[in-house]
Amino acid sequence: MTPMLLQLSIGICLAIVIRLASSQSTHDVIREENDVTSCGRTEQALNQLMKAVSQLQRDVAELKTDKRQKDARGIR
């Protein structure tokens, strides 16, 4: 994995952790409402994570394809 791709992966993971941590509801009297809201935010964060992972997979596949083409032509 290239250093830039590794940094991108780490950045995405950190953003997701921060997002998930901030979406956790605090305990209060209206717990049921907060649970539903928190669940919705967690689901939304999970969907964003899945989209980010899919994009990262596409980017990695594209980088691998580019590298193979360059290697086949003798370019480094």
C-alpha positions in Angstrom: 0.0 0.0 0.0 1.4 3.4 -0.9 2.1 5.9 1.8 -0.6 8.3 0.4 -3.2 5.5 0.3 -2.3 4.5 3.8 -2.7 8.1 5.1 -6.0 8.3 3.3 -7.2 5.0 4.9 -6.1 6.2 8.4 -7.8 9.6 7.9 -11.0 7.9 6.9 -10.9 5.6 9.8 -10.3 8.5 12.2 -13.1 10.5 10.8 -15.5 7.6 11.2 -14.4 6.9 14.8 -14.9 10.6 15.6 -18.3 10.6 13.8 -19.5 7.4 15.6 -18.3 8.7 19.0 -20.0 12.0 18.6 -23.3 10.3 17.5 -23.6 8.4 20.8 -26.5 9.8 22.8 -26.1 10.9 26.4 -28.3 9.2 29.0 -31.3 11.3 29.9 -35.0 11.1 30.8 -36.2 10.7 27.2 -34.0 7.6 26.6 -36.3 5.8 24.1 -36.3 8.9 21.8 -32.6 9.2 22.1 -32.1 5.5 21.4 -34.1 5.8 18.2 -32.3 9.0 17.2 -28.9 7.5 18.0 -29.7 4.4 16.1 -30.6 6.5 13.0 -27.4 8.4 13.3 -25.3 5.3 13.8 -27.0 3.7 10.7 -26.3 6.9 8.7 -22.6 6.8 9.9 -22.4 3.1 8.9 -23.8 3.9 5.5 -21.2 6.7 5.1 -18.5 4.2 6.2 -19.6 1.7 3.6 -19.6 4.3 0.9 -16.1 5.4 1.9 -14.8 1.9 2.0 -16.3 1.2 -1.4 -14.7 4.3 -2.8 -11.4 3.3 -1.3 -11.6 -0.1 -2.8 -12.3 1.4 -6.3 -9.3 3.8 -5.8 -7.0 0.9 -4.8 -8.2 -1.1 -7.8 -7.5 1.8 -10.1 -4.1 2.4 -8.6 -3.3 -1.3 -9.0 -4.4 -1.2 -12.7 -2.3 1.9 -13.3 0.7 0.3 -11.7 0.3 -2.9 -13.8 0.0 -0.9 -17.0 3.1 1.1 -16.1 5.0 -2.0 -15.2 4.0 -3.6 -18.5 5.4 -0.7 -20.3 8.6 -0.6 -18.2 7.7 2.7 -16.5 8.3 3.1 -12.8 
